[in-house]
Amino acid sequence: MAVLNAVIQDKKETLREYVERFTRASVEIQSAHDGLKCFIFKSNLHDYCKFKEDLGVRAAKDMNNLPTCAQPYTNYEEKKLMEEAQ
C-alpha cells in the first residue's frame, strides 16, 4: 500500500495523467481492496484540483469504475487547458 500512497498528483500533472499513473500502479497491488485504492486515489489528488469534491460525490466503487467517473472532469480540464493555450 505504501507504493500507492506514494502516487500523488503533481501540481503540473493533469487529472488524466494522474488517473493513468495511479491505475498502472494499482494493477501491481492485487491484494488491496478496490475501495481502499479509490480512497487513496482521492486522498492523493492535489489540493488545487477543482474536481476533488466532485470526484468524492461521484465516488468510484472499484478501480474499473474510477476512469469512467473521472472522465467528465478530465474532459473539462483538457478543454480549459486548450482554451488557455490559445
ROZA-741083 format. One record per residue: residue number from 1; residue in one letter; x, y, z of N, C-alpha, C, O in turn. Coordinates in Angstrom, 1 decimal. Layout:
<rs>
n=NUM | res=A | n_east=X | n_north=Y | n_up=Z | ca_east=X | ca_north=Y | ca_up=Z | c_east=X | c_north=Y | c_up=Z | o_east=X | o_north=Y | o_up=Z
...
</rs>
This chain:
<rs>
n=1 | res=M | n_east=0.8 | n_north=-1.2 | n_up=0.0 | ca_east=0.0 | ca_north=0.0 | ca_up=0.0 | c_east=0.8 | c_north=1.3 | c_up=0.0 | o_east=0.4 | o_north=2.3 | o_up=-0.5
n=2 | res=A | n_east=2.1 | n_north=1.1 | n_up=0.5 | ca_east=3.0 | ca_north=2.3 | ca_up=0.5 | c_east=3.2 | c_north=2.8 | c_up=-0.9 | o_east=3.4 | o_north=4.0 | o_up=-1.1
n=3 | res=V | n_east=3.3 | n_north=1.9 | n_up=-1.8 | ca_east=3.5 | ca_north=2.2 | ca_up=-3.2 | c_east=2.4 | c_north=3.1 | c_up=-3.8 | o_east=2.6 | o_north=4.1 | o_up=-4.4
n=4 | res=L | n_east=1.1 | n_north=2.8 | n_up=-3.5 | ca_east=0.0 | ca_north=3.6 | ca_up=-3.9 | c_east=-0.1 | c_north=4.9 | c_up=-3.2 | o_east=-0.4 | o_north=5.9 | o_up=-3.8
n=5 | res=N | n_east=0.3 | n_north=4.9 | n_up=-1.9 | ca_east=0.2 | ca_north=6.1 | ca_up=-1.1 | c_east=1.3 | c_north=7.1 | c_up=-1.6 | o_east=1.1 | o_north=8.3 | o_up=-1.4
n=6 | res=A | n_east=2.3 | n_north=6.6 | n_up=-2.3 | ca_east=3.3 | ca_north=7.5 | ca_up=-2.8 | c_east=2.9 | c_north=8.1 | c_up=-4.2 | o_east=3.6 | o_north=9.0 | o_up=-4.7
n=7 | res=V | n_east=1.9 | n_north=7.6 | n_up=-4.8 | ca_east=1.4 | ca_north=8.1 | ca_up=-6.1 | c_east=0.5 | c_north=9.3 | c_up=-5.8 | o_east=-0.7 | o_north=9.2 | o_up=-5.7
n=8 | res=I | n_east=1.1 | n_north=10.5 | n_up=-5.8 | ca_east=0.4 | ca_north=11.7 | ca_up=-5.5 | c_east=0.4 | c_north=12.6 | c_up=-6.8 | o_east=1.4 | o_north=12.7 | o_up=-7.5
n=9 | res=Q | n_east=-0.7 | n_north=13.3 | n_up=-7.0 | ca_east=-0.8 | ca_north=14.1 | ca_up=-8.2 | c_east=0.1 | c_north=15.3 | c_up=-8.0 | o_east=0.0 | o_north=16.0 | o_up=-7.0
n=10 | res=D | n_east=0.9 | n_north=15.5 | n_up=-9.1 | ca_east=1.8 | ca_north=16.7 | ca_up=-9.1 | c_east=1.0 | c_north=17.9 | c_up=-9.5 | o_east=0.0 | o_north=17.8 | o_up=-10.3
n=11 | res=K | n_east=1.5 | n_north=19.1 | n_up=-9.1 | ca_east=0.8 | ca_north=20.3 | ca_up=-9.5 | c_east=0.7 | c_north=20.5 | c_up=-11.0 | o_east=-0.3 | o_north=21.1 | o_up=-11.5
n=12 | res=K | n_east=1.7 | n_north=20.0 | n_up=-11.7 | ca_east=1.7 | ca_north=20.2 | ca_up=-13.2 | c_east=1.1 | c_north=19.0 | c_up=-13.9 | o_east=1.0 | o_north=19.1 | o_up=-15.2
n=13 | res=E | n_east=0.6 | n_north=18.1 | n_up=-13.2 | ca_east=0.1 | ca_north=16.9 | ca_up=-13.8 | c_east=-1.4 | c_north=17.0 | c_up=-14.0 | o_east=-2.2 | o_north=17.4 | o_up=-13.1
n=14 | res=T | n_east=-1.9 | n_north=16.7 | n_up=-15.2 | ca_east=-3.4 | ca_north=16.7 | ca_up=-15.5 | c_east=-4.0 | c_north=15.6 | c_up=-14.7 | o_east=-3.4 | o_north=14.6 | o_up=-14.3
n=15 | res=L | n_east=-5.3 | n_north=15.7 | n_up=-14.6 | ca_east=-6.1 | ca_north=14.7 | ca_up=-14.0 | c_east=-6.0 | c_north=13.4 | c_up=-14.8 | o_east=-5.9 | o_north=12.3 | o_up=-14.2
n=16 | res=R | n_east=-6.0 | n_north=13.5 | n_up=-16.1 | ca_east=-5.9 | ca_north=12.3 | ca_up=-16.9 | c_east=-4.6 | c_north=11.6 | c_up=-16.7 | o_east=-4.5 | o_north=10.4 | o_up=-16.6
n=17 | res=E | n_east=-3.5 | n_north=12.3 | n_up=-16.6 | ca_east=-2.2 | ca_north=11.8 | ca_up=-16.4 | c_east=-2.1 | c_north=11.1 | c_up=-15.0 | o_east=-1.6 | o_north=10.0 | o_up=-14.9
n=18 | res=Y | n_east=-2.7 | n_north=11.7 | n_up=-14.0 | ca_east=-2.7 | ca_north=11.1 | ca_up=-12.7 | c_east=-3.5 | c_north=9.9 | c_up=-12.7 | o_east=-3.1 | o_north=8.9 | o_up=-12.1
n=19 | res=V | n_east=-4.7 | n_north=9.9 | n_up=-13.3 | ca_east=-5.6 | ca_north=8.7 | ca_up=-13.3 | c_east=-4.8 | c_north=7.5 | c_up=-14.0 | o_east=-4.8 | o_north=6.4 | o_up=-13.5
n=20 | res=E | n_east=-4.1 | n_north=7.8 | n_up=-15.1 | ca_east=-3.4 | ca_north=6.7 | ca_up=-15.8 | c_east=-2.2 | c_north=6.2 | c_up=-14.9 | o_east=-2.0 | o_north=5.0 | o_up=-14.9
n=21 | res=R | n_east=-1.5 | n_north=7.1 | n_up=-14.3 | ca_east=-0.3 | ca_north=6.7 | ca_up=-13.5 | c_east=-0.8 | c_north=5.9 | c_up=-12.3 | o_east=-0.2 | o_north=4.9 | o_up=-11.9
n=22 | res=F | n_east=-1.9 | n_north=6.4 | n_up=-11.6 | ca_east=-2.4 | ca_north=5.7 | ca_up=-10.4 | c_east=-2.9 | c_north=4.3 | c_up=-10.8 | o_east=-2.7 | o_north=3.3 | o_up=-10.1
n=23 | res=T | n_east=-3.6 | n_north=4.2 | n_up=-11.9 | ca_east=-4.2 | ca_north=3.0 | ca_up=-12.4 | c_east=-3.1 | c_north=1.9 | c_up=-12.7 | o_east=-3.2 | o_north=0.8 | o_up=-12.3
n=24 | res=R | n_east=-2.0 | n_north=2.4 | n_up=-13.3 | ca_east=-0.9 | ca_north=1.5 | ca_up=-13.6 | c_east=-0.3 | c_north=1.0 | c_up=-12.3 | o_east=0.0 | o_north=-0.2 | o_up=-12.2
n=25 | res=A | n_east=-0.1 | n_north=1.9 | n_up=-11.3 | ca_east=0.5 | ca_north=1.4 | ca_up=-10.0 | c_east=-0.5 | c_north=0.5 | c_up=-9.3 | o_east=0.0 | o_north=-0.4 | o_up=-8.6
n=26 | res=S | n_east=-1.8 | n_north=0.8 | n_up=-9.4 | ca_east=-2.7 | ca_north=-0.1 | ca_up=-8.6 | c_east=-2.9 | c_north=-1.5 | c_up=-9.2 | o_east=-3.2 | o_north=-2.4 | o_up=-8.4
n=27 | res=V | n_east=-2.6 | n_north=-1.7 | n_up=-10.4 | ca_east=-2.6 | ca_north=-3.0 | ca_up=-11.0 | c_east=-1.6 | c_north=-3.9 | c_up=-10.4 | o_east=-1.8 | o_north=-5.1 | o_up=-10.2
n=28 | res=E | n_east=-0.5 | n_north=-3.3 | n_up=-10.0 | ca_east=0.6 | ca_north=-4.1 | ca_up=-9.3 | c_east=0.2 | c_north=-4.5 | c_up=-7.9 | o_east=0.8 | o_north=-5.5 | o_up=-7.4
n=29 | res=I | n_east=-0.7 | n_north=-3.9 | n_up=-7.3 | ca_east=-1.1 | ca_north=-4.2 | ca_up=-5.9 | c_east=-2.4 | c_north=-4.9 | c_up=-6.0 | o_east=-3.5 | o_north=-4.3 | o_up=-5.9
n=30 | res=Q | n_east=-2.4 | n_north=-6.2 | n_up=-6.1 | ca_east=-3.6 | ca_north=-7.0 | ca_up=-6.3 | c_east=-4.3 | c_north=-7.3 | c_up=-4.9 | o_east=-5.5 | o_north=-7.6 | o_up=-4.9
n=31 | res=S | n_east=-3.5 | n_north=-7.3 | n_up=-3.8 | ca_east=-4.1 | ca_north=-7.7 | ca_up=-2.6 | c_east=-4.9 | c_north=-6.7 | c_up=-1.9 | o_east=-5.7 | o_north=-7.0 | o_up=-1.0
n=32 | res=A | n_east=-4.9 | n_north=-5.4 | n_up=-2.4 | ca_east=-5.6 | ca_north=-4.3 | ca_up=-1.7 | c_east=-7.1 | c_north=-4.3 | c_up=-2.3 | o_east=-7.3 | o_north=-4.6 | o_up=-3.4
n=33 | res=H | n_east=-8.0 | n_north=-4.0 | n_up=-1.4 | ca_east=-9.4 | ca_north=-3.8 | ca_up=-1.8 | c_east=-9.6 | c_north=-2.6 | c_up=-2.7 | o_east=-8.9 | o_north=-1.6 | o_up=-2.4
n=34 | res=D | n_east=-10.4 | n_north=-2.7 | n_up=-3.7 | ca_east=-10.6 | ca_north=-1.6 | ca_up=-4.6 | c_east=-11.2 | c_north=-0.4 | c_up=-3.9 | o_east=-10.8 | o_north=0.8 | o_up=-4.3
n=35 | res=G | n_east=-12.0 | n_north=-0.5 | n_up=-2.9 | ca_east=-12.5 | ca_north=0.7 | ca_up=-2.2 | c_east=-11.4 | c_north=1.4 | c_up=-1.5 | o_east=-11.4 | o_north=2.7 | o_up=-1.5
n=36 | res=L | n_east=-10.4 | n_north=0.7 | n_up=-1.0 | ca_east=-9.2 | ca_north=1.4 | ca_up=-0.4 | c_east=-8.4 | c_north=2.1 | c_up=-1.5 | o_east=-7.9 | o_north=3.2 | o_up=-1.2
n=37 | res=K | n_east=-8.2 | n_north=1.4 | n_up=-2.6 | ca_east=-7.5 | ca_north=2.1 | ca_up=-3.7 | c_east=-8.1 | c_north=3.4 | c_up=-4.2 | o_east=-7.5 | o_north=4.4 | o_up=-4.4
n=38 | res=C | n_east=-9.5 | n_north=3.3 | n_up=-4.3 | ca_east=-10.2 | ca_north=4.5 | ca_up=-4.7 | c_east=-10.1 | c_north=5.6 | c_up=-3.6 | o_east=-9.9 | o_north=6.8 | o_up=-3.9
n=39 | res=F | n_east=-10.1 | n_north=5.3 | n_up=-2.3 | ca_east=-9.9 | ca_north=6.2 | ca_up=-1.3 | c_east=-8.5 | c_north=6.9 | c_up=-1.4 | o_east=-8.4 | o_north=8.1 | o_up=-1.2
n=40 | res=I | n_east=-7.5 | n_north=6.1 | n_up=-1.6 | ca_east=-6.1 | ca_north=6.6 | ca_up=-1.7 | c_east=-6.0 | c_north=7.5 | c_up=-2.9 | o_east=-5.4 | o_north=8.6 | o_up=-2.8
n=41 | res=F | n_east=-6.6 | n_north=7.1 | n_up=-4.0 | ca_east=-6.6 | ca_north=8.0 | ca_up=-5.2 | c_east=-7.2 | c_north=9.4 | c_up=-4.9 | o_east=-6.5 | o_north=10.4 | o_up=-5.2
n=42 | res=K | n_east=-8.4 | n_north=9.4 | n_up=-4.3 | ca_east=-9.0 | ca_north=10.7 | ca_up=-4.0 | c_east=-8.2 | c_north=11.5 | c_up=-3.0 | o_east=-8.1 | o_north=12.7 | o_up=-3.0
n=43 | res=S | n_east=-7.6 | n_north=10.8 | n_up=-2.0 | ca_east=-6.8 | ca_north=11.5 | ca_up=-1.0 | c_east=-5.5 | c_north=12.1 | c_up=-1.6 | o_east=-5.0 | o_north=13.1 | o_up=-1.1
n=44 | res=N | n_east=-5.0 | n_north=11.5 | n_up=-2.6 | ca_east=-3.8 | ca_north=12.0 | ca_up=-3.2 | c_east=-3.9 | c_north=12.9 | c_up=-4.4 | o_east=-3.0 | o_north=13.3 | o_up=-5.0
n=45 | res=L | n_east=-5.2 | n_north=13.3 | n_up=-4.6 | ca_east=-5.4 | ca_north=14.4 | ca_up=-5.6 | c_east=-4.8 | c_north=15.6 | c_up=-5.0 | o_east=-5.0 | o_north=15.9 | o_up=-3.8
n=46 | res=H | n_east=-4.2 | n_north=16.4 | n_up=-5.8 | ca_east=-3.6 | ca_north=17.7 | ca_up=-5.3 | c_east=-4.7 | c_north=18.6 | c_up=-4.9 | o_east=-5.8 | o_north=18.6 | o_up=-5.5
n=47 | res=D | n_east=-4.5 | n_north=19.4 | n_up=-3.9 | ca_east=-5.5 | ca_north=20.3 | ca_up=-3.3 | c_east=-6.0 | c_north=21.3 | c_up=-4.4 | o_east=-7.1 | o_north=21.8 | o_up=-4.3
n=48 | res=Y | n_east=-5.2 | n_north=21.6 | n_up=-5.4 | ca_east=-5.6 | ca_north=22.6 | ca_up=-6.4 | c_east=-6.6 | c_north=22.0 | c_up=-7.3 | o_east=-7.3 | o_north=22.7 | o_up=-8.0
n=49 | res=C | n_east=-6.8 | n_north=20.7 | n_up=-7.3 | ca_east=-7.7 | ca_north=20.0 | ca_up=-8.2 | c_east=-9.1 | c_north=20.5 | c_up=-7.9 | o_east=-9.7 | o_north=20.2 | o_up=-6.8
n=50 | res=K | n_east=-9.7 | n_north=21.2 | n_up=-8.9 | ca_east=-11.0 | ca_north=21.7 | ca_up=-8.7 | c_east=-12.1 | c_north=20.7 | c_up=-8.6 | o_east=-13.2 | o_north=20.9 | o_up=-8.1
n=51 | res=F | n_east=-11.8 | n_north=19.4 | n_up=-8.9 | ca_east=-12.8 | ca_north=18.4 | ca_up=-9.0 | c_east=-12.7 | c_north=17.4 | c_up=-7.8 | o_east=-13.4 | o_north=16.5 | o_up=-7.8
n=52 | res=K | n_east=-11.9 | n_north=17.8 | n_up=-6.9 | ca_east=-11.7 | ca_north=16.8 | ca_up=-5.7 | c_east=-13.0 | c_north=16.5 | c_up=-5.0 | o_east=-13.3 | o_north=15.3 | o_up=-4.8
n=53 | res=E | n_east=-13.8 | n_north=17.5 | n_up=-4.7 | ca_east=-15.0 | ca_north=17.3 | ca_up=-4.0 | c_east=-16.0 | c_north=16.5 | c_up=-4.9 | o_east=-16.7 | o_north=15.7 | o_up=-4.5
n=54 | res=D | n_east=-16.0 | n_north=16.9 | n_up=-6.2 | ca_east=-17.0 | ca_north=16.3 | ca_up=-7.1 | c_east=-16.6 | c_north=14.8 | c_up=-7.3 | o_east=-17.5 | o_north=14.0 | o_up=-7.4
n=55 | res=L | n_east=-15.4 | n_north=14.5 | n_up=-7.4 | ca_east=-15.0 | ca_north=13.1 | ca_up=-7.5 | c_east=-15.4 | c_north=12.3 | c_up=-6.3 | o_east=-15.7 | o_north=11.1 | o_up=-6.4
n=56 | res=G | n_east=-15.4 | n_north=13.0 | n_up=-5.1 | ca_east=-15.9 | ca_north=12.3 | ca_up=-3.9 | c_east=-17.4 | c_north=12.1 | c_up=-4.0 | o_east=-17.9 | o_north=11.0 | o_up=-3.5
n=57 | res=V | n_east=-18.2 | n_north=13.0 | n_up=-4.6 | ca_east=-19.6 | ca_north=12.8 | ca_up=-4.8 | c_east=-19.9 | c_north=11.6 | c_up=-5.8 | o_east=-20.7 | o_north=10.8 | o_up=-5.5
n=58 | res=R | n_east=-19.1 | n_north=11.6 | n_up=-6.9 | ca_east=-19.3 | ca_north=10.5 | ca_up=-7.8 | c_east=-18.3 | c_north=9.5 | c_up=-7.5 | o_east=-17.5 | o_north=9.1 | o_up=-8.4
n=59 | res=A | n_east=-18.3 | n_north=9.0 | n_up=-6.3 | ca_east=-17.3 | ca_north=8.1 | ca_up=-5.9 | c_east=-17.3 | c_north=6.8 | c_up=-6.7 | o_east=-18.3 | o_north=6.1 | o_up=-6.9
n=60 | res=A | n_east=-16.1 | n_north=6.4 | n_up=-7.1 | ca_east=-15.9 | ca_north=5.2 | ca_up=-7.8 | c_east=-16.0 | c_north=4.0 | c_up=-6.8 | o_east=-15.5 | o_north=4.1 | o_up=-5.7
n=61 | res=K | n_east=-16.7 | n_north=3.0 | n_up=-7.2 | ca_east=-16.8 | ca_north=1.8 | ca_up=-6.4 | c_east=-15.7 | c_north=0.8 | c_up=-6.5 | o_east=-15.4 | o_north=0.0 | o_up=-5.6
n=62 | res=D | n_east=-15.0 | n_north=0.9 | n_up=-7.7 | ca_east=-13.9 | ca_north=0.0 | ca_up=-7.9 | c_east=-12.9 | c_north=0.7 | c_up=-8.9 | o_east=-13.3 | o_north=1.7 | o_up=-9.5
n=63 | res=M | n_east=-11.8 | n_north=0.1 | n_up=-9.1 | ca_east=-10.8 | ca_north=0.7 | ca_up=-9.9 | c_east=-11.2 | c_north=0.6 | c_up=-11.4 | o_east=-10.7 | o_north=1.5 | o_up=-12.2
n=64 | res=N | n_east=-12.1 | n_north=-0.3 | n_up=-11.8 | ca_east=-12.6 | ca_north=-0.3 | ca_up=-13.2 | c_east=-13.5 | c_north=0.9 | c_up=-13.4 | o_east=-13.6 | o_north=1.4 | o_up=-14.5
n=65 | res=N | n_east=-14.2 | n_north=1.4 | n_up=-12.4 | ca_east=-15.1 | ca_north=2.5 | ca_up=-12.5 | c_east=-14.4 | c_north=3.8 | c_up=-12.3 | o_east=-15.0 | o_north=4.9 | o_up=-12.8
n=66 | res=L | n_east=-13.3 | n_north=3.9 | n_up=-11.8 | ca_east=-12.6 | ca_north=5.1 | ca_up=-11.5 | c_east=-12.3 | c_north=6.0 | c_up=-12.7 | o_east=-12.7 | o_north=7.2 | o_up=-12.7
n=67 | res=P | n_east=-11.7 | n_north=5.4 | n_up=-13.8 | ca_east=-11.6 | ca_north=6.3 | ca_up=-15.0 | c_east=-12.9 | c_north=6.8 | c_up=-15.6 | o_east=-12.9 | o_north=7.9 | o_up=-16.1
n=68 | res=T | n_east=-13.9 | n_north=6.0 | n_up=-15.5 | ca_east=-15.2 | ca_north=6.4 | ca_up=-16.0 | c_east=-15.8 | c_north=7.6 | c_up=-15.2 | o_east=-16.3 | o_north=8.5 | o_up=-15.8
n=69 | res=C | n_east=-15.6 | n_north=7.5 | n_up=-13.9 | ca_east=-16.1 | ca_north=8.6 | ca_up=-13.0 | c_east=-15.3 | c_north=9.9 | c_up=-13.2 | o_east=-15.8 | o_north=11.0 | o_up=-13.2
n=70 | res=A | n_east=-14.0 | n_north=9.7 | n_up=-13.5 | ca_east=-13.1 | ca_north=10.9 | ca_up=-13.7 | c_east=-13.2 | c_north=11.5 | c_up=-15.1 | o_east=-12.8 | o_north=12.6 | o_up=-15.3
n=71 | res=Q | n_east=-13.8 | n_north=10.7 | n_up=-16.1 | ca_east=-13.8 | ca_north=11.2 | ca_up=-17.5 | c_east=-14.4 | c_north=12.6 | c_up=-17.7 | o_east=-13.7 | o_north=13.4 | o_up=-18.4
n=72 | res=P | n_east=-15.6 | n_north=12.9 | n_up=-17.2 | ca_east=-16.1 | ca_north=14.2 | ca_up=-17.4 | c_east=-15.2 | c_north=15.3 | c_up=-16.9 | o_east=-15.1 | o_north=16.4 | o_up=-17.5
n=73 | res=Y | n_east=-14.5 | n_north=15.1 | n_up=-15.8 | ca_east=-13.6 | ca_north=16.1 | ca_up=-15.2 | c_east=-12.3 | c_north=16.2 | c_up=-16.0 | o_east=-11.8 | o_north=17.3 | o_up=-16.2
n=74 | res=T | n_east=-11.8 | n_north=15.1 | n_up=-16.5 | ca_east=-10.6 | ca_north=15.2 | ca_up=-17.4 | c_east=-10.9 | c_north=15.9 | c_up=-18.7 | o_east=-10.1 | o_north=16.7 | o_up=-19.2
n=75 | res=N | n_east=-12.1 | n_north=15.6 | n_up=-19.3 | ca_east=-12.5 | ca_north=16.3 | ca_up=-20.5 | c_east=-12.6 | c_north=17.8 | c_up=-20.2 | o_east=-12.1 | o_north=18.6 | o_up=-21.0
n=76 | res=Y | n_east=-13.2 | n_north=18.2 | n_up=-19.1 | ca_east=-13.4 | ca_north=19.6 | ca_up=-18.8 | c_east=-12.0 | c_north=20.3 | c_up=-18.6 | o_east=-11.8 | o_north=21.4 | o_up=-19.1
n=77 | res=E | n_east=-11.2 | n_north=19.6 | n_up=-17.8 | ca_east=-9.8 | ca_north=20.2 | ca_up=-17.6 | c_east=-9.0 | c_north=20.3 | c_up=-18.9 | o_east=-8.4 | o_north=21.4 | o_up=-19.1
n=78 | res=E | n_east=-9.1 | n_north=19.4 | n_up=-19.8 | ca_east=-8.4 | ca_north=19.5 | ca_up=-21.0 | c_east=-8.9 | c_north=20.6 | c_up=-21.9 | o_east=-8.2 | o_north=21.3 | o_up=-22.6
n=79 | res=K | n_east=-10.3 | n_north=20.8 | n_up=-21.9 | ca_east=-10.9 | ca_north=21.8 | ca_up=-22.7 | c_east=-10.4 | c_north=23.2 | c_up=-22.1 | o_east=-10.0 | o_north=24.1 | o_up=-22.9
n=80 | res=K | n_east=-10.3 | n_north=23.4 | n_up=-20.8 | ca_east=-9.9 | ca_north=24.6 | ca_up=-20.2 | c_east=-8.4 | c_north=24.9 | c_up=-20.6 | o_east=-8.0 | o_north=26.0 | o_up=-20.9
n=81 | res=L | n_east=-7.6 | n_north=23.8 | n_up=-20.5 | ca_east=-6.2 | ca_north=24.0 | ca_up=-20.9 | c_east=-6.0 | c_north=24.4 | c_up=-22.3 | o_east=-5.1 | o_north=25.2 | o_up=-22.6
n=82 | res=M | n_east=-6.8 | n_north=23.9 | n_up=-23.2 | ca_east=-6.7 | ca_north=24.2 | ca_up=-24.6 | c_east=-7.1 | c_north=25.7 | c_up=-24.8 | o_east=-6.5 | o_north=26.4 | o_up=-25.6
n=83 | res=E | n_east=-8.2 | n_north=26.1 | n_up=-24.1 | ca_east=-8.7 | ca_north=27.5 | ca_up=-24.2 | c_east=-7.6 | c_north=28.5 | c_up=-23.7 | o_east=-7.4 | o_north=29.5 | o_up=-24.2
n=84 | res=E | n_east=-6.9 | n_north=28.1 | n_up=-22.6 | ca_east=-5.9 | ca_north=29.0 | ca_up=-22.0 | c_east=-4.7 | c_north=29.1 | c_up=-22.9 | o_east=-4.0 | o_north=30.1 | o_up=-22.9
n=85 | res=A | n_east=-4.4 | n_north=28.0 | n_up=-23.7 | ca_east=-3.3 | ca_north=28.0 | ca_up=-24.6 | c_east=-3.5 | c_north=28.9 | c_up=-25.8 | o_east=-2.5 | o_north=29.2 | o_up=-26.5
n=86 | res=Q | n_east=-4.7 | n_north=29.2 | n_up=-26.1 | ca_east=-5.0 | ca_north=29.9 | ca_up=-27.3 | c_east=-4.8 | c_north=31.4 | c_up=-27.1 | o_east=-5.0 | o_north=32.2 | o_up=-28.0
</rs>
